[in-house]
């Protein structure tokens, strides 16, 4: 979710406003909403939420161990796991470093910046409108 332009301080009713705006139409089972400042931040936030959920699941729900906490400060396993995000060719996800690693739409956006070595794939191709070489019954 992108947060709306609020200026500096949101109104004190902001949590209730979010609850009403998002949770009333949320998919079944969704309990929380996190707003972000922009689309890139939304991508970055979703990447972090997904990685955190995967790490928590791999630990069986346990909090990070002391080894996890110590090793992450040197970008070593187990605290810095080798997780990746698959993105599609021609996709644009933003210009911050994590989102830029999944952006595959413009060489000029990516040149000169370090990136995560994450995989890319060709997206499925859909035919639309329907195949023009086929006669359809219009009744």
Backbone as CSV, one residue per row, in Angstrom:
resi,resn,N_x,N_y,N_z,CA_x,CA_y,CA_z,C_x,C_y,C_z
1,UNK,0.836,-1.175,0.000,0.000,0.000,0.000,0.879,1.235,0.000
2,UNK,0.499,2.232,-0.717,1.179,3.517,-0.651,0.437,4.395,0.338
3,UNK,1.174,5.100,1.156,0.505,6.020,2.070,0.140,7.280,1.304
4,UNK,-0.875,7.916,1.743,-1.262,9.170,1.103,-0.359,10.282,1.600
5,UNK,-0.338,11.392,0.906,0.462,12.542,1.316,-0.191,13.182,2.529
6,UNK,0.482,13.043,3.660,-0.084,13.539,4.909,0.639,14.758,5.443
7,UNK,1.679,15.205,4.772,2.483,16.245,5.379,3.394,15.597,6.406
8,UNK,3.560,16.234,7.531,4.490,15.712,8.531,3.809,14.787,9.530
9,UNK,2.710,15.207,10.093,2.082,14.432,11.153,0.690,13.964,10.746
10,UNK,0.452,12.655,10.833,-0.901,12.179,10.539,-1.845,12.570,11.670
11,UNK,-3.133,12.643,11.388,-4.093,12.950,12.463,-4.141,11.814,13.475
12,UNK,-4.595,12.118,14.675,-4.636,11.087,15.724,-5.592,9.954,15.359
13,UNK,-6.542,10.208,14.470,-7.488,9.175,14.033,-6.899,8.262,12.958
14,UNK,-5.634,8.462,12.569,-5.023,7.751,11.457,-5.129,6.223,11.594
15,UNK,-4.819,5.619,12.742,-4.956,4.153,12.833,-6.378,3.670,12.542
16,UNK,-7.375,4.374,13.046,-8.764,3.973,12.786,-9.128,4.181,11.324
17,UNK,-8.601,5.248,10.725,-8.863,5.510,9.309,-8.287,4.384,8.450
18,UNK,-7.068,3.935,8.773,-6.458,2.823,8.043,-7.274,1.548,8.211
19,UNK,-7.657,1.302,9.446,-8.457,0.105,9.729,-9.717,0.095,8.875
20,UNK,-10.412,1.206,8.829,-11.654,1.303,8.067,-11.393,1.194,6.560
21,UNK,-10.385,1.923,6.087,-10.129,1.970,4.644,-9.636,0.641,4.087
22,UNK,-8.751,-0.029,4.808,-8.126,-1.220,4.253,-8.716,-2.529,4.759
23,UNK,-8.964,-2.620,6.035,-9.366,-3.909,6.591,-10.804,-4.287,6.238
24,UNK,-11.635,-3.314,5.960,-13.005,-3.633,5.557,-13.051,-4.345,4.205
25,UNK,-12.021,-4.149,3.381,-11.988,-4.771,2.055,-10.819,-5.750,1.909
26,UNK,-10.159,-6.054,3.013,-8.977,-6.926,2.979,-9.369,-8.371,2.664
27,UNK,-8.467,-9.090,2.013,-8.715,-10.516,1.787,-8.859,-11.253,3.118
28,UNK,-9.639,-12.310,3.110,-9.855,-13.102,4.311,-8.514,-13.589,4.860
29,UNK,-8.335,-13.427,6.153,-7.108,-13.865,6.810,-6.068,-12.774,6.965
30,UNK,-6.177,-11.674,6.223,-5.228,-10.572,6.358,-5.546,-9.826,7.642
31,UNK,-4.553,-9.689,8.501,-4.780,-9.061,9.796,-4.167,-7.675,9.925
32,UNK,-3.143,-7.391,9.125,-2.408,-6.144,9.296,-2.168,-5.470,7.952
33,UNK,-2.000,-4.164,7.982,-1.658,-3.379,6.812,-0.483,-2.495,7.185
34,UNK,0.460,-2.375,6.283,1.580,-1.464,6.487,1.595,-0.499,5.312
35,UNK,1.524,0.779,5.594,1.550,1.763,4.516,2.989,2.188,4.272
36,UNK,3.263,2.610,3.066,4.614,3.026,2.665,4.537,4.390,2.009
37,UNK,5.693,4.992,1.787,5.734,6.346,1.234,5.558,6.388,-0.277
38,UNK,5.935,5.320,-0.981,5.869,5.354,-2.437,5.809,3.933,-2.975
39,UNK,5.720,3.797,-4.273,5.660,2.481,-4.886,6.928,1.676,-4.676
40,UNK,8.091,2.323,-4.810,9.351,1.633,-4.569,9.417,1.141,-3.132
41,UNK,9.018,1.992,-2.198,9.015,1.595,-0.787,8.053,0.429,-0.561
42,UNK,6.957,0.407,-1.285,6.018,-0.703,-1.170,6.665,-2.000,-1.623
43,UNK,7.418,-1.954,-2.725,8.144,-3.146,-3.181,9.186,-3.552,-2.145
44,UNK,10.004,-2.587,-1.702,11.044,-2.886,-0.715,10.426,-3.484,0.552
45,UNK,9.338,-2.896,1.028,8.680,-3.391,2.229,8.145,-4.796,2.040
46,UNK,7.544,-5.061,0.881,6.997,-6.403,0.648,8.110,-7.433,0.558
47,UNK,9.267,-7.059,-0.003,10.401,-7.982,-0.053,10.836,-8.333,1.375
48,UNK,10.955,-7.306,2.215,11.386,-7.540,3.595,10.368,-8.374,4.367
49,UNK,9.081,-8.086,4.197,8.054,-8.878,4.883,8.121,-10.339,4.447
50,UNK,8.305,-10.568,3.141,8.380,-11.942,2.631,9.615,-12.661,3.177
51,UNK,10.752,-11.988,3.177,11.980,-12.599,3.701,11.851,-12.892,5.196
52,UNK,11.277,-11.956,5.949,11.109,-12.159,7.395,10.180,-13.342,7.665
53,UNK,9.100,-13.445,6.909,8.158,-14.560,7.100,8.826,-15.890,6.758
54,UNK,9.610,-15.918,5.677,10.293,-17.148,5.293,11.314,-17.553,6.353
55,UNK,12.093,-16.596,6.850,13.091,-16.901,7.886,12.417,-17.401,9.159
56,UNK,11.328,-16.745,9.551,10.594,-17.170,10.754,10.059,-18.597,10.577
57,UNK,9.534,-18.893,9.391,9.024,-20.243,9.115,10.155,-21.270,9.169
58,UNK,11.316,-20.939,8.598,12.451,-21.862,8.615,12.965,-22.101,10.031
59,UNK,12.794,-21.119,10.930,13.205,-21.282,12.332,12.105,-21.919,13.163
60,UNK,11.013,-22.300,12.540,9.907,-22.911,13.274,9.183,-21.934,14.172
61,UNK,9.201,-20.659,13.820,8.507,-19.644,14.608,9.358,-19.051,15.725
62,UNK,10.542,-19.583,15.926,11.416,-19.081,16.990,12.021,-17.733,16.605
63,UNK,12.351,-16.906,17.591,13.032,-15.645,17.285,14.458,-15.919,16.809
64,UNK,15.120,-14.923,16.240,16.510,-15.122,15.804,17.400,-15.536,16.980
65,UNK,18.324,-16.448,16.703,19.280,-16.887,17.717,20.395,-15.852,17.853
66,UNK,21.233,-16.022,18.856,22.382,-15.122,19.004,23.304,-15.240,17.794
67,UNK,23.459,-16.470,17.258,24.271,-16.661,16.056,23.676,-15.900,14.868
68,UNK,22.352,-15.942,14.726,21.693,-15.174,13.661,22.023,-13.691,13.811
69,UNK,21.887,-13.183,15.016,22.106,-11.760,15.281,23.558,-11.364,15.052
70,UNK,24.487,-12.196,15.475,25.904,-11.869,15.321,26.342,-11.975,13.859
71,UNK,25.929,-13.032,13.167,26.381,-13.257,11.795,25.803,-12.245,10.811
72,UNK,24.614,-11.703,11.093,24.018,-10.748,10.153,24.828,-9.459,10.070
73,UNK,25.560,-9.130,11.118,26.341,-7.889,11.109,27.543,-7.971,10.171
74,UNK,27.903,-9.190,9.754,28.983,-9.389,8.784,28.435,-9.924,7.468
75,UNK,27.125,-9.838,7.291,26.462,-10.341,6.082,26.788,-11.810,5.833
76,UNK,26.821,-12.604,6.912,27.117,-14.026,6.825,25.898,-14.840,7.226
77,UNK,25.853,-16.100,6.772,24.805,-17.014,7.213,25.092,-17.431,8.646
78,UNK,24.114,-17.758,9.429,22.708,-17.921,9.097,21.899,-16.630,9.187
79,UNK,22.462,-15.573,9.774,21.692,-14.338,9.959,21.393,-13.596,8.678
80,UNK,22.213,-13.800,7.661,21.975,-13.221,6.340,21.778,-14.385,5.371
81,UNK,20.548,-14.865,5.252,20.295,-16.044,4.414,20.384,-15.724,2.930
82,UNK,20.603,-16.763,2.149,20.654,-16.617,0.688,19.247,-16.786,0.128
83,UNK,18.418,-15.766,0.285,17.081,-15.738,-0.282,17.133,-14.912,-1.560
84,UNK,16.186,-15.114,-2.437,16.136,-14.366,-3.696,14.693,-14.104,-4.088
85,UNK,14.535,-13.137,-4.967,13.230,-12.795,-5.536,13.320,-12.970,-7.039
86,UNK,12.358,-13.665,-7.591,12.263,-13.841,-9.036,11.422,-12.701,-9.596
87,UNK,11.945,-12.028,-10.600,11.166,-10.959,-11.240,11.107,-11.215,-12.745
88,UNK,10.170,-10.539,-13.386,9.967,-10.724,-14.818,10.703,-9.676,-15.635
89,UNK,11.171,-10.094,-16.797,11.751,-9.168,-17.764,10.743,-8.069,-18.071
90,UNK,11.237,-6.879,-18.275,10.453,-5.688,-18.604,9.689,-5.121,-17.412
91,UNK,9.831,-5.718,-16.219,9.139,-5.215,-15.033,9.881,-4.045,-14.411
92,UNK,9.147,-3.073,-13.919,9.737,-1.943,-13.194,9.203,-1.958,-11.768
93,UNK,10.110,-2.002,-10.802,9.720,-2.076,-9.400,10.264,-0.931,-8.575
94,UNK,11.105,-0.095,-9.172,11.618,1.056,-8.447,13.115,1.203,-8.619
95,UNK,13.638,2.274,-7.989,15.043,2.615,-8.179,15.884,2.543,-6.916
96,UNK,15.322,2.073,-5.803,16.156,1.797,-4.638,16.847,0.454,-4.868
97,UNK,17.883,0.141,-4.109,18.728,-1.008,-4.460,18.002,-2.346,-4.505
98,UNK,17.147,-2.651,-3.551,16.431,-3.921,-3.602,15.467,-3.965,-4.765
99,UNK,14.669,-2.922,-4.902,13.705,-2.859,-6.001,14.416,-2.799,-7.346
100,UNK,15.557,-2.112,-7.390,16.318,-2.018,-8.631,16.846,-3.388,-9.050
101,UNK,17.112,-4.247,-8.076,17.572,-5.599,-8.396,16.486,-6.417,-9.075
102,UNK,15.238,-6.045,-8.912,14.142,-6.753,-9.583,13.621,-5.988,-10.794
103,UNK,14.050,-4.755,-10.961,13.655,-3.963,-12.136,14.419,-4.474,-13.347
104,UNK,13.702,-4.696,-14.428,14.326,-5.213,-15.650,13.782,-4.499,-16.886
105,UNK,13.452,-3.216,-16.714,12.813,-2.492,-17.811,13.723,-1.494,-18.514
106,UNK,14.800,-1.048,-17.890,15.640,-0.032,-18.518,17.086,-0.178,-18.057
107,UNK,17.978,-0.300,-19.020,19.405,-0.391,-18.699,19.902,0.871,-18.014
108,UNK,19.348,2.017,-18.390,19.798,3.280,-17.796,19.443,3.387,-16.316
109,UNK,18.396,2.685,-15.867,18.059,2.685,-14.442,19.062,1.872,-13.634
110,UNK,19.667,0.860,-14.261,20.475,-0.109,-13.528,21.979,0.086,-13.632
111,UNK,22.445,0.702,-14.706,23.879,0.809,-14.932,24.552,1.583,-13.799
112,UNK,25.717,1.128,-13.398,26.572,1.746,-12.377,26.152,1.477,-10.945
113,UNK,25.123,0.647,-10.716,24.680,0.363,-9.356,24.877,-1.110,-9.026
114,UNK,25.346,-1.408,-7.815,25.413,-2.819,-7.426,24.009,-3.392,-7.315
115,UNK,23.904,-4.709,-7.481,22.582,-5.338,-7.439,22.686,-6.720,-6.830
116,UNK,21.594,-7.178,-6.249,21.511,-8.552,-5.794,21.476,-9.449,-7.025
117,UNK,22.094,-10.603,-6.941,22.116,-11.544,-8.057,20.857,-12.406,-8.010
118,UNK,19.740,-11.775,-8.315,18.441,-12.436,-8.268,18.001,-12.793,-9.682
119,UNK,17.265,-13.887,-9.833,16.892,-14.363,-11.166,15.764,-13.550,-11.809
120,UNK,15.768,-13.590,-13.124,14.690,-12.987,-13.913,14.110,-14.036,-14.836
121,UNK,12.879,-13.831,-15.242,12.210,-14.791,-16.115,11.376,-14.057,-17.150
122,UNK,11.113,-14.734,-18.229,10.221,-14.194,-19.248,8.787,-14.382,-18.765
123,UNK,8.003,-13.313,-18.757,6.613,-13.464,-18.282,5.782,-14.255,-19.287
124,UNK,4.689,-14.855,-18.819,3.799,-15.552,-19.755,3.213,-14.564,-20.758
125,UNK,3.001,-15.015,-21.952,2.423,-14.172,-22.998,0.977,-14.591,-23.229
126,UNK,0.092,-13.645,-23.103,-1.329,-13.907,-23.317,-1.741,-13.360,-24.660
127,UNK,-2.647,-14.065,-25.338,-3.169,-13.579,-26.609,-4.449,-12.812,-26.333
128,UNK,-4.449,-11.550,-26.707,-5.648,-10.736,-26.567,-5.579,-9.643,-27.608
129,UNK,-6.587,-9.377,-28.339,-7.881,-10.059,-28.294,-7.759,-11.483,-28.813
130,UNK,-8.868,-12.184,-28.826,-8.871,-13.578,-29.249,-8.217,-13.720,-30.613
131,UNK,-7.703,-14.875,-30.869,-7.010,-15.159,-32.116,-7.871,-14.735,-33.309
132,UNK,-7.343,-13.864,-34.133,-8.095,-13.306,-35.257,-8.285,-14.311,-36.393
133,UNK,-7.551,-15.420,-36.376,-7.645,-16.408,-37.459,-8.714,-17.460,-37.205
134,UNK,-9.454,-17.343,-36.125,-10.448,-18.356,-35.775,-11.831,-17.727,-35.914
135,UNK,-12.743,-18.456,-36.496,-14.123,-17.998,-36.607,-14.840,-18.341,-35.305
136,UNK,-15.505,-17.374,-34.704,-16.238,-17.595,-33.464,-17.718,-17.447,-33.712
137,UNK,-18.489,-18.268,-33.039,-19.935,-18.163,-33.087,-20.327,-16.958,-32.224
138,UNK,-20.939,-15.965,-32.827,-21.247,-14.735,-32.101,-22.633,-14.777,-31.440
139,UNK,-23.294,-15.936,-31.482,-24.619,-16.036,-30.869,-24.521,-16.296,-29.397
